[in-house]
Amino acid sequence: MVTKNERVEDVLRGCTLIALRRASLFGRAPVVHDLTLALTIWGFLSADVPADLLATRTELFSGVDNVLHHYSQGRTLADMVPDSTLRLSVQLVTAQMPMSWRALTGA
């Protein structure tokens, strides 16, 4: 869930960049599972998000939608997620959340 301190546009852009990176690892076009994985590792599909995850994602995603001023921030966000996470299934990622969010996101 997006909080009052976060913008939906920033969240969708940041998670889309992660989803596109995941799709490219598999040599295919993006599918819904790519976006689901990105939203899951950052806790956007959970109602119960640890405070440290919330603080981290709020900082990292802030302004990412503004490509003219925050392009490199979006790239950094997408690149920080380990390849090992991107290769996992959505079910495995969901099972590891939220206790392993740092390892899954690379934060």
C-alpha positions in Angstrom: 0.0 0.0 0.0 1.2 3.5 -0.8 1.3 5.8 2.2 0.5 9.4 2.4 4.2 10.3 2.1 4.6 8.4 -1.2 3.3 9.2 -4.7 1.7 6.4 -6.8 3.5 7.8 -9.8 6.9 7.4 -8.2 6.0 3.9 -7.0 4.8 2.7 -10.4 7.8 4.2 -12.3 10.3 2.7 -9.9 8.7 -0.7 -9.8 8.3 -0.7 -13.6 12.0 -0.1 -14.0 12.7 -3.1 -11.8 10.1 -5.2 -13.7 11.7 -4.3 -17.0 15.1 -5.3 -15.7 13.7 -8.6 -14.6 12.1 -9.3 -17.9 15.4 -8.5 -19.7 17.2 -11.1 -17.6 14.8 -13.7 -19.1 15.1 -12.3 -22.6 11.4 -11.5 -23.0 8.8 -8.8 -22.8 7.6 -7.9 -19.3 4.6 -9.7 -17.8 2.5 -9.1 -14.8 4.7 -11.3 -12.6 7.6 -8.9 -13.1 5.7 -6.0 -11.7 4.2 -8.1 -9.0 7.7 -9.1 -7.8 8.9 -5.5 -7.8 5.9 -4.4 -5.8 6.2 -7.3 -3.4 9.9 -6.8 -2.5 9.2 -3.2 -1.6 6.2 -4.1 0.5 3.6 -2.2 -1.7 1.3 -5.2 -1.8 1.4 -5.7 2.0 -0.7 -3.9 4.6 1.9 -4.5 7.3 5.2 -2.9 6.4 8.1 -2.7 8.8 9.0 0.9 9.7 12.6 0.6 8.4 11.4 -0.7 5.0 8.8 2.1 4.8 11.5 4.8 5.5 13.9 3.3 3.0 11.4 3.0 0.2 10.0 6.4 0.8 13.5 7.9 0.4 14.5 5.8 -2.6 11.3 6.2 -4.6 10.8 9.9 -3.9 10.8 11.8 -7.2 11.6 8.8 -9.4 8.6 9.7 -11.7 10.3 13.0 -12.7 12.6 11.5 -15.3 14.1 14.9 -16.3 15.5 15.4 -12.8 15.7 11.9 -11.3 16.6 9.6 -14.2 19.8 8.3 -12.5 17.9 7.8 -9.2 15.5 5.5 -11.1 18.3 3.6 -12.7 20.0 3.2 -9.3 16.8 1.9 -7.8 16.4 -0.7 -10.6 20.1 -1.7 -10.5 20.3 -2.2 -6.8 18.0 -5.2 -6.8 20.2 -8.3 -7.0 19.9 -10.6 -10.0 19.3 -13.5 -7.6 16.1 -11.8 -6.4 14.9 -11.1 -9.9 15.3 -14.7 -10.8 13.1 -15.9 -8.0 9.4 -16.7 -8.4 6.8 -14.4 -7.0 5.8 -17.1 -4.6 9.3 -17.5 -3.1 9.6 -13.7 -2.8 6.2 -13.5 -1.1 7.3 -16.2 1.4 10.4 -14.3 2.3 8.7 -11.0 2.9 9.0 -8.9 5.0 11.8 -10.5 7.1 14.3 -10.6 4.2 13.4 -7.3 2.5 17.0 -6.0 2.7 18.5 -9.0 1.0 15.7 -9.0 -1.6 16.0 -5.3 -2.5 19.7 -4.9 -2.1 19.1 -2.0 0.3 
